[in-house]
Amino acid sequence: MRILLILVATLVFLGVLWGPAFMVALRYWRRGDAGAFGQLRYLYPAQLIVAVALAFTADLLGLRQPAALLAGATICVGVCGALFISLRHLLLSKRT
């Protein structure tokens, strides 16, 4: 039962972290731009590293409620990843 709970928590963490960027890339893919998915292979590891680094930093600094800080950092990093893909697509579309 404990392993199932860990598995569900991990899947929720990754879904919240990577979901917004995937949805933005999927939106651009449906519009005919498949290049948005190419950035996900760089963005996903970067998001994971930043979220885990923020969680460890909060724990090392002795901040209270590290689980809440991890949840907040995960949501913020996920939204920032989606904004990165949107801004990149906007800048590349203006260039051409």
Backbone as XML, in Angstrom:
<?xml version="1.0"?>
<chain id="A" units="angstrom">
  <residue number="1" name="MET">
    <atom name="N" x="0.816" y="-1.191" z="0.000"/>
    <atom name="CA" x="0.000" y="0.000" z="0.000"/>
    <atom name="C" x="0.868" y="1.268" z="0.000"/>
  </residue>
  <residue number="2" name="ARG">
    <atom name="N" x="1.964" y="1.195" z="0.710"/>
    <atom name="CA" x="2.860" y="2.349" z="0.791"/>
    <atom name="C" x="3.508" y="2.637" z="-0.574"/>
  </residue>
  <residue number="3" name="ILE">
    <atom name="N" x="3.862" y="1.585" z="-1.291"/>
    <atom name="CA" x="4.470" y="1.770" z="-2.614"/>
    <atom name="C" x="3.460" y="2.388" z="-3.574"/>
  </residue>
  <residue number="4" name="LEU">
    <atom name="N" x="2.205" y="1.984" z="-3.464"/>
    <atom name="CA" x="1.165" y="2.557" z="-4.318"/>
    <atom name="C" x="0.986" y="4.049" z="-4.034"/>
  </residue>
  <residue number="5" name="LEU">
    <atom name="N" x="1.033" y="4.425" z="-2.784"/>
    <atom name="CA" x="0.922" y="5.840" z="-2.421"/>
    <atom name="C" x="2.104" y="6.644" z="-2.952"/>
  </residue>
  <residue number="6" name="ILE">
    <atom name="N" x="3.303" y="6.092" z="-2.863"/>
    <atom name="CA" x="4.490" y="6.765" z="-3.402"/>
    <atom name="C" x="4.380" y="6.903" z="-4.916"/>
  </residue>
  <residue number="7" name="LEU">
    <atom name="N" x="3.894" y="5.868" z="-5.580"/>
    <atom name="CA" x="3.728" y="5.915" z="-7.030"/>
    <atom name="C" x="2.716" y="6.979" z="-7.450"/>
  </residue>
  <residue number="8" name="VAL">
    <atom name="N" x="1.602" y="7.044" z="-6.751"/>
    <atom name="CA" x="0.583" y="8.047" z="-7.073"/>
    <atom name="C" x="1.117" y="9.453" z="-6.809"/>
  </residue>
  <residue number="9" name="ALA">
    <atom name="N" x="1.821" y="9.648" z="-5.698"/>
    <atom name="CA" x="2.385" y="10.973" z="-5.389"/>
    <atom name="C" x="3.406" y="11.390" z="-6.441"/>
  </residue>
  <residue number="10" name="THR">
    <atom name="N" x="4.219" y="10.453" z="-6.903"/>
    <atom name="CA" x="5.216" y="10.755" z="-7.936"/>
    <atom name="C" x="4.542" y="11.125" z="-9.256"/>
  </residue>
  <residue number="11" name="LEU">
    <atom name="N" x="3.502" y="10.404" z="-9.613"/>
    <atom name="CA" x="2.797" y="10.714" z="-10.858"/>
    <atom name="C" x="2.095" y="12.063" z="-10.794"/>
  </residue>
  <residue number="12" name="VAL">
    <atom name="N" x="1.537" y="12.400" z="-9.639"/>
    <atom name="CA" x="0.907" y="13.711" z="-9.486"/>
    <atom name="C" x="1.963" y="14.809" z="-9.566"/>
  </residue>
  <residue number="13" name="PHE">
    <atom name="N" x="3.117" y="14.599" z="-8.922"/>
    <atom name="CA" x="4.209" y="15.572" z="-8.976"/>
    <atom name="C" x="4.649" y="15.818" z="-10.411"/>
  </residue>
  <residue number="14" name="LEU">
    <atom name="N" x="4.874" y="14.749" z="-11.166"/>
    <atom name="CA" x="5.320" y="14.907" z="-12.553"/>
    <atom name="C" x="4.223" y="15.493" z="-13.432"/>
  </residue>
  <residue number="15" name="GLY">
    <atom name="N" x="2.984" y="15.158" z="-13.152"/>
    <atom name="CA" x="1.878" y="15.726" z="-13.926"/>
    <atom name="C" x="1.741" y="17.223" z="-13.726"/>
  </residue>
  <residue number="16" name="VAL">
    <atom name="N" x="1.888" y="17.656" z="-12.471"/>
    <atom name="CA" x="1.806" y="19.095" z="-12.184"/>
    <atom name="C" x="3.025" y="19.822" z="-12.733"/>
  </residue>
  <residue number="17" name="LEU">
    <atom name="N" x="4.179" y="19.174" z="-12.685"/>
    <atom name="CA" x="5.407" y="19.800" z="-13.154"/>
    <atom name="C" x="5.454" y="19.903" z="-14.668"/>
  </residue>
  <residue number="18" name="TRP">
    <atom name="N" x="5.129" y="18.832" z="-15.344"/>
    <atom name="CA" x="5.282" y="18.783" z="-16.799"/>
    <atom name="C" x="3.989" y="19.014" z="-17.567"/>
  </residue>
  <residue number="19" name="GLY">
    <atom name="N" x="2.860" y="19.002" z="-16.907"/>
    <atom name="CA" x="1.572" y="19.147" z="-17.584"/>
    <atom name="C" x="1.386" y="20.453" z="-18.329"/>
  </residue>
  <residue number="20" name="PRO">
    <atom name="N" x="1.644" y="21.600" z="-17.688"/>
    <atom name="CA" x="1.418" y="22.867" z="-18.410"/>
    <atom name="C" x="2.269" y="23.011" z="-19.672"/>
  </residue>
  <residue number="21" name="ALA">
    <atom name="N" x="3.531" y="22.627" z="-19.606"/>
    <atom name="CA" x="4.391" y="22.739" z="-20.790"/>
    <atom name="C" x="3.919" y="21.788" z="-21.888"/>
  </residue>
  <residue number="22" name="PHE">
    <atom name="N" x="3.473" y="20.606" z="-21.509"/>
    <atom name="CA" x="2.980" y="19.664" z="-22.498"/>
    <atom name="C" x="1.705" y="20.187" z="-23.160"/>
  </residue>
  <residue number="23" name="MET">
    <atom name="N" x="0.830" y="20.812" z="-22.378"/>
    <atom name="CA" x="-0.409" y="21.320" z="-22.952"/>
    <atom name="C" x="-0.147" y="22.460" z="-23.936"/>
  </residue>
  <residue number="24" name="VAL">
    <atom name="N" x="0.816" y="23.309" z="-23.633"/>
    <atom name="CA" x="1.165" y="24.400" z="-24.554"/>
    <atom name="C" x="1.785" y="23.823" z="-25.828"/>
  </residue>
  <residue number="25" name="ALA">
    <atom name="N" x="2.685" y="22.845" z="-25.671"/>
    <atom name="CA" x="3.298" y="22.220" z="-26.849"/>
    <atom name="C" x="2.252" y="21.498" z="-27.692"/>
  </residue>
  <residue number="26" name="LEU">
    <atom name="N" x="1.291" y="20.861" z="-27.038"/>
    <atom name="CA" x="0.219" y="20.178" z="-27.765"/>
    <atom name="C" x="-0.648" y="21.171" z="-28.524"/>
  </residue>
  <residue number="27" name="ARG">
    <atom name="N" x="-0.896" y="22.320" z="-27.925"/>
    <atom name="CA" x="-1.683" y="23.351" z="-28.608"/>
    <atom name="C" x="-0.972" y="23.831" z="-29.869"/>
  </residue>
  <residue number="28" name="TYR">
    <atom name="N" x="0.333" y="24.067" z="-29.770"/>
    <atom name="CA" x="1.078" y="24.507" z="-30.954"/>
    <atom name="C" x="1.194" y="23.391" z="-31.989"/>
  </residue>
  <residue number="29" name="TRP">
    <atom name="N" x="1.267" y="22.146" z="-31.541"/>
    <atom name="CA" x="1.330" y="21.026" z="-32.482"/>
    <atom name="C" x="0.034" y="20.913" z="-33.267"/>
  </residue>
  <residue number="30" name="ARG">
    <atom name="N" x="-1.089" y="21.129" z="-32.588"/>
    <atom name="CA" x="-2.384" y="21.079" z="-33.283"/>
    <atom name="C" x="-2.532" y="22.212" z="-34.287"/>
  </residue>
  <residue number="31" name="ARG">
    <atom name="N" x="-1.810" y="23.296" z="-34.058"/>
    <atom name="CA" x="-1.824" y="24.404" z="-35.015"/>
    <atom name="C" x="-0.852" y="24.191" z="-36.166"/>
  </residue>
  <residue number="32" name="GLY">
    <atom name="N" x="-0.079" y="23.124" z="-36.136"/>
    <atom name="CA" x="0.822" y="22.802" z="-37.234"/>
    <atom name="C" x="2.285" y="23.020" z="-36.949"/>
  </residue>
  <residue number="33" name="ASP">
    <atom name="N" x="2.643" y="23.358" z="-35.714"/>
    <atom name="CA" x="4.044" y="23.579" z="-35.366"/>
    <atom name="C" x="4.524" y="22.439" z="-34.484"/>
  </residue>
  <residue number="34" name="ALA">
    <atom name="N" x="5.199" y="21.481" z="-35.087"/>
    <atom name="CA" x="5.690" y="20.329" z="-34.324"/>
    <atom name="C" x="6.989" y="20.628" z="-33.598"/>
  </residue>
  <residue number="35" name="GLY">
    <atom name="N" x="7.585" y="21.780" z="-33.842"/>
    <atom name="CA" x="8.848" y="22.134" z="-33.210"/>
    <atom name="C" x="8.743" y="22.381" z="-31.717"/>
  </residue>
  <residue number="36" name="ALA">
    <atom name="N" x="7.543" y="22.620" z="-31.226"/>
    <atom name="CA" x="7.373" y="22.874" z="-29.793"/>
    <atom name="C" x="7.707" y="21.644" z="-28.968"/>
  </residue>
  <residue number="37" name="PHE">
    <atom name="N" x="7.461" y="20.460" z="-29.508"/>
    <atom name="CA" x="7.782" y="19.233" z="-28.779"/>
    <atom name="C" x="9.282" y="18.995" z="-28.704"/>
  </residue>
  <residue number="38" name="GLY">
    <atom name="N" x="10.036" y="19.566" z="-29.625"/>
    <atom name="CA" x="11.486" y="19.405" z="-29.592"/>
    <atom name="C" x="12.121" y="20.053" z="-28.377"/>
  </residue>
  <residue number="39" name="GLN">
    <atom name="N" x="11.508" y="21.105" z="-27.880"/>
    <atom name="CA" x="12.050" y="21.794" z="-26.708"/>
    <atom name="C" x="11.769" y="21.059" z="-25.408"/>
  </residue>
  <residue number="40" name="LEU">
    <atom name="N" x="10.793" y="20.166" z="-25.421"/>
    <atom name="CA" x="10.440" y="19.465" z="-24.185"/>
    <atom name="C" x="11.556" y="18.546" z="-23.696"/>
  </residue>
  <residue number="41" name="ARG">
    <atom name="N" x="12.368" y="18.031" z="-24.605"/>
    <atom name="CA" x="13.446" y="17.137" z="-24.164"/>
    <atom name="C" x="14.514" y="17.887" z="-23.376"/>
  </residue>
  <residue number="42" name="TYR">
    <atom name="N" x="14.606" y="19.197" z="-23.548"/>
    <atom name="CA" x="15.513" y="20.011" z="-22.737"/>
    <atom name="C" x="14.799" y="20.608" z="-21.525"/>
  </residue>
  <residue number="43" name="LEU">
    <atom name="N" x="13.540" y="20.925" z="-21.701"/>
    <atom name="CA" x="12.785" y="21.598" z="-20.655"/>
    <atom name="C" x="12.438" y="20.662" z="-19.502"/>
  </residue>
  <residue number="44" name="TYR">
    <atom name="N" x="12.055" y="19.424" z="-19.796"/>
    <atom name="CA" x="11.651" y="18.498" z="-18.737"/>
    <atom name="C" x="12.767" y="18.229" z="-17.719"/>
  </residue>
  <residue number="45" name="PRO">
    <atom name="N" x="13.981" y="17.884" z="-18.138"/>
    <atom name="CA" x="15.030" y="17.689" z="-17.126"/>
    <atom name="C" x="15.368" y="18.973" z="-16.375"/>
  </residue>
  <residue number="46" name="ALA">
    <atom name="N" x="15.334" y="20.110" z="-17.069"/>
    <atom name="CA" x="15.627" y="21.377" z="-16.397"/>
    <atom name="C" x="14.575" y="21.688" z="-15.337"/>
  </residue>
  <residue number="47" name="GLN">
    <atom name="N" x="13.316" y="21.448" z="-15.649"/>
    <atom name="CA" x="12.254" y="21.682" z="-14.677"/>
    <atom name="C" x="12.407" y="20.759" z="-13.471"/>
  </residue>
  <residue number="48" name="LEU">
    <atom name="N" x="12.731" y="19.516" z="-13.719"/>
    <atom name="CA" x="12.897" y="18.560" z="-12.623"/>
    <atom name="C" x="14.060" y="18.957" z="-11.720"/>
  </residue>
  <residue number="49" name="ILE">
    <atom name="N" x="15.158" y="19.368" z="-12.319"/>
    <atom name="CA" x="16.326" y="19.779" z="-11.532"/>
    <atom name="C" x="16.009" y="21.020" z="-10.705"/>
  </residue>
  <residue number="50" name="VAL">
    <atom name="N" x="15.330" y="21.996" z="-11.293"/>
    <atom name="CA" x="15.012" y="23.229" z="-10.565"/>
    <atom name="C" x="14.042" y="22.950" z="-9.422"/>
  </residue>
  <residue number="51" name="ALA">
    <atom name="N" x="13.016" y="22.141" z="-9.651"/>
    <atom name="CA" x="12.038" y="21.849" z="-8.601"/>
    <atom name="C" x="12.686" y="21.105" z="-7.432"/>
  </residue>
  <residue number="52" name="VAL">
    <atom name="N" x="13.524" y="20.124" z="-7.735"/>
    <atom name="CA" x="14.187" y="19.375" z="-6.667"/>
    <atom name="C" x="15.212" y="20.240" z="-5.948"/>
  </residue>
  <residue number="53" name="ALA">
    <atom name="N" x="15.925" y="21.081" z="-6.681"/>
    <atom name="CA" x="16.896" y="21.977" z="-6.050"/>
    <atom name="C" x="16.205" y="22.975" z="-5.125"/>
  </residue>
  <residue number="54" name="LEU">
    <atom name="N" x="15.055" y="23.491" z="-5.535"/>
    <atom name="CA" x="14.312" y="24.398" z="-4.663"/>
    <atom name="C" x="13.819" y="23.691" z="-3.402"/>
  </residue>
  <residue number="55" name="ALA">
    <atom name="N" x="13.406" y="22.442" z="-3.547"/>
    <atom name="CA" x="12.949" y="21.690" z="-2.374"/>
    <atom name="C" x="14.095" y="21.429" z="-1.409"/>
  </residue>
  <residue number="56" name="PHE">
    <atom name="N" x="15.254" y="21.029" z="-1.926"/>
    <atom name="CA" x="16.402" y="20.790" z="-1.055"/>
    <atom name="C" x="16.905" y="22.087" z="-0.420"/>
  </residue>
  <residue number="57" name="THR">
    <atom name="N" x="16.854" y="23.181" z="-1.156"/>
    <atom name="CA" x="17.274" y="24.461" z="-0.604"/>
    <atom name="C" x="16.357" y="24.894" z="0.535"/>
  </residue>
  <residue number="58" name="ALA">
    <atom name="N" x="15.057" y="24.702" z="0.358"/>
    <atom name="CA" x="14.116" y="25.044" z="1.429"/>
    <atom name="C" x="14.358" y="24.182" z="2.663"/>
  </residue>
  <residue number="59" name="ASP">
    <atom name="N" x="14.685" y="22.916" z="2.446"/>
    <atom name="CA" x="14.960" y="22.035" z="3.573"/>
    <atom name="C" x="16.268" y="22.419" z="4.268"/>
  </residue>
  <residue number="60" name="LEU">
    <atom name="N" x="17.290" y="22.754" z="3.490"/>
    <atom name="CA" x="18.576" y="23.143" z="4.078"/>
    <atom name="C" x="18.488" y="24.458" z="4.843"/>
  </residue>
  <residue number="61" name="LEU">
    <atom name="N" x="17.652" y="25.369" z="4.380"/>
    <atom name="CA" x="17.490" y="26.643" z="5.066"/>
    <atom name="C" x="16.628" y="26.527" z="6.320"/>
  </residue>
  <residue number="62" name="GLY">
    <atom name="N" x="16.031" y="25.373" z="6.509"/>
    <atom name="CA" x="15.216" y="25.151" z="7.691"/>
    <atom name="C" x="13.860" y="25.826" z="7.640"/>
  </residue>
  <residue number="63" name="LEU">
    <atom name="N" x="13.352" y="26.064" z="6.461"/>
    <atom name="CA" x="12.044" y="26.684" z="6.328"/>
    <atom name="C" x="10.959" y="25.702" z="6.759"/>
  </residue>
  <residue number="64" name="ARG">
    <atom name="N" x="9.890" y="26.239" z="7.304"/>
    <atom name="CA" x="8.811" y="25.393" z="7.787"/>
    <atom name="C" x="7.979" y="24.890" z="6.620"/>
  </residue>
  <residue number="65" name="GLN">
    <atom name="N" x="7.345" y="23.762" z="6.826"/>
    <atom name="CA" x="6.445" y="23.117" z="5.876"/>
    <atom name="C" x="7.101" y="22.879" z="4.517"/>
  </residue>
  <residue number="66" name="PRO">
    <atom name="N" x="8.103" y="22.015" z="4.470"/>
    <atom name="CA" x="8.777" y="21.771" z="3.187"/>
    <atom name="C" x="7.860" y="21.132" z="2.138"/>
  </residue>
  <residue number="67" name="ALA">
    <atom name="N" x="6.846" y="20.391" z="2.562"/>
    <atom name="CA" x="5.926" y="19.806" z="1.581"/>
    <atom name="C" x="5.125" y="20.890" z="0.862"/>
  </residue>
  <residue number="68" name="ALA">
    <atom name="N" x="4.692" y="21.899" z="1.600"/>
    <atom name="CA" x="3.960" y="23.003" z="0.974"/>
    <atom name="C" x="4.878" y="23.799" z="0.061"/>
  </residue>
  <residue number="69" name="LEU">
    <atom name="N" x="6.128" y="23.985" z="0.469"/>
    <atom name="CA" x="7.086" y="24.690" z="-0.393"/>
    <atom name="C" x="7.381" y="23.896" z="-1.654"/>
  </residue>
  <residue number="70" name="LEU">
    <atom name="N" x="7.461" y="22.570" z="-1.531"/>
    <atom name="CA" x="7.666" y="21.735" z="-2.720"/>
    <atom name="C" x="6.479" y="21.856" z="-3.662"/>
  </residue>
  <residue number="71" name="ALA">
    <atom name="N" x="5.270" y="21.842" z="-3.121"/>
    <atom name="CA" x="4.082" y="21.974" z="-3.971"/>
    <atom name="C" x="4.062" y="23.338" z="-4.672"/>
  </residue>
  <residue number="72" name="GLY">
    <atom name="N" x="4.363" y="24.389" z="-3.926"/>
    <atom name="CA" x="4.389" y="25.724" z="-4.531"/>
    <atom name="C" x="5.472" y="25.865" z="-5.582"/>
  </residue>
  <residue number="73" name="ALA">
    <atom name="N" x="6.658" y="25.327" z="-5.287"/>
    <atom name="CA" x="7.757" y="25.402" z="-6.252"/>
    <atom name="C" x="7.434" y="24.589" z="-7.502"/>
  </residue>
  <residue number="74" name="THR">
    <atom name="N" x="6.785" y="23.450" z="-7.329"/>
    <atom name="CA" x="6.426" y="22.610" z="-8.470"/>
    <atom name="C" x="5.442" y="23.323" z="-9.383"/>
  </residue>
  <residue number="75" name="ILE">
    <atom name="N" x="4.439" y="23.947" z="-8.792"/>
    <atom name="CA" x="3.454" y="24.676" z="-9.603"/>
    <atom name="C" x="4.111" y="25.846" z="-10.324"/>
  </residue>
  <residue number="76" name="CYS">
    <atom name="N" x="4.943" y="26.593" z="-9.615"/>
    <atom name="CA" x="5.614" y="27.752" z="-10.235"/>
    <atom name="C" x="6.559" y="27.329" z="-11.356"/>
  </residue>
  <residue number="77" name="VAL">
    <atom name="N" x="7.321" y="26.276" z="-11.152"/>
    <atom name="CA" x="8.249" y="25.813" z="-12.188"/>
    <atom name="C" x="7.477" y="25.274" z="-13.391"/>
  </residue>
  <residue number="78" name="GLY">
    <atom name="N" x="6.362" y="24.590" z="-13.157"/>
    <atom name="CA" x="5.542" y="24.094" z="-14.263"/>
    <atom name="C" x="4.972" y="25.220" z="-15.108"/>
  </residue>
  <residue number="79" name="VAL">
    <atom name="N" x="4.471" y="26.261" z="-14.446"/>
    <atom name="CA" x="3.919" y="27.410" z="-15.173"/>
    <atom name="C" x="5.029" y="28.162" z="-15.914"/>
  </residue>
  <residue number="80" name="CYS">
    <atom name="N" x="6.191" y="28.282" z="-15.289"/>
    <atom name="CA" x="7.312" y="28.948" z="-15.964"/>
    <atom name="C" x="7.765" y="28.182" z="-17.205"/>
  </residue>
  <residue number="81" name="GLY">
    <atom name="N" x="7.707" y="26.864" z="-17.153"/>
    <atom name="CA" x="8.039" y="26.071" z="-18.336"/>
    <atom name="C" x="7.062" y="26.304" z="-19.472"/>
  </residue>
  <residue number="82" name="ALA">
    <atom name="N" x="5.776" y="26.400" z="-19.135"/>
    <atom name="CA" x="4.773" y="26.689" z="-20.165"/>
    <atom name="C" x="4.977" y="28.089" z="-20.742"/>
  </residue>
  <residue number="83" name="LEU">
    <atom name="N" x="5.316" y="29.035" z="-19.883"/>
    <atom name="CA" x="5.594" y="30.388" z="-20.375"/>
    <atom name="C" x="6.828" y="30.422" z="-21.262"/>
  </residue>
  <residue number="84" name="PHE">
    <atom name="N" x="7.825" y="29.621" z="-20.935"/>
    <atom name="CA" x="9.030" y="29.556" z="-21.761"/>
    <atom name="C" x="8.701" y="29.072" z="-23.168"/>
  </residue>
  <residue number="85" name="ILE">
    <atom name="N" x="7.902" y="28.033" z="-23.265"/>
    <atom name="CA" x="7.549" y="27.514" z="-24.588"/>
    <atom name="C" x="6.716" y="28.545" z="-25.357"/>
  </residue>
  <residue number="86" name="SER">
    <atom name="N" x="5.796" y="29.209" z="-24.678"/>
    <atom name="CA" x="4.973" y="30.225" z="-25.348"/>
    <atom name="C" x="5.822" y="31.389" z="-25.837"/>
  </residue>
  <residue number="87" name="LEU">
    <atom name="N" x="6.717" y="31.869" z="-24.975"/>
    <atom name="CA" x="7.567" y="32.987" z="-25.386"/>
    <atom name="C" x="8.512" y="32.605" z="-26.509"/>
  </residue>
  <residue number="88" name="ARG">
    <atom name="N" x="9.043" y="31.396" z="-26.458"/>
    <atom name="CA" x="9.937" y="30.948" z="-27.525"/>
    <atom name="C" x="9.187" y="30.882" z="-28.855"/>
  </residue>
  <residue number="89" name="HIS">
    <atom name="N" x="7.980" y="30.356" z="-28.815"/>
    <atom name="CA" x="7.195" y="30.275" z="-30.045"/>
    <atom name="C" x="6.848" y="31.670" z="-30.550"/>
  </residue>
  <residue number="90" name="LEU">
    <atom name="N" x="6.529" y="32.576" z="-29.644"/>
    <atom name="CA" x="6.217" y="33.945" z="-30.040"/>
    <atom name="C" x="7.421" y="34.631" z="-30.678"/>
  </residue>
  <residue number="91" name="LEU">
    <atom name="N" x="8.587" y="34.474" z="-30.084"/>
    <atom name="CA" x="9.789" y="35.089" z="-30.627"/>
    <atom name="C" x="10.197" y="34.491" z="-31.971"/>
  </residue>
  <residue number="92" name="LEU">
    <atom name="N" x="10.047" y="33.184" z="-32.114"/>
    <atom name="CA" x="10.385" y="32.569" z="-33.399"/>
    <atom name="C" x="9.389" y="32.924" z="-34.487"/>
  </residue>
  <residue number="93" name="SER">
    <atom name="N" x="8.135" y="33.113" z="-34.123"/>
    <atom name="CA" x="7.138" y="33.490" z="-35.144"/>
    <atom name="C" x="7.331" y="34.948" z="-35.577"/>
  </residue>
  <residue number="94" name="LYS">
    <atom name="N" x="7.807" y="35.806" z="-34.680"/>
    <atom name="CA" x="8.051" y="37.202" z="-35.045"/>
    <atom name="C" x="9.291" y="37.322" z="-35.927"/>
  </residue>
  <residue number="95" name="ARG">
    <atom name="N" x="10.239" y="36.408" z="-35.758"/>
    <atom name="CA" x="11.511" y="36.465" z="-36.501"/>
    <atom name="C" x="11.295" y="36.147" z="-37.972"/>
  </residue>
  <residue number="96" name="THR">
    <atom name="N" x="10.393" y="35.247" z="-38.270"/>
    <atom name="CA" x="10.197" y="34.842" z="-39.672"/>
    <atom name="C" x="9.193" y="35.684" z="-40.386"/>
  </residue>
</chain>
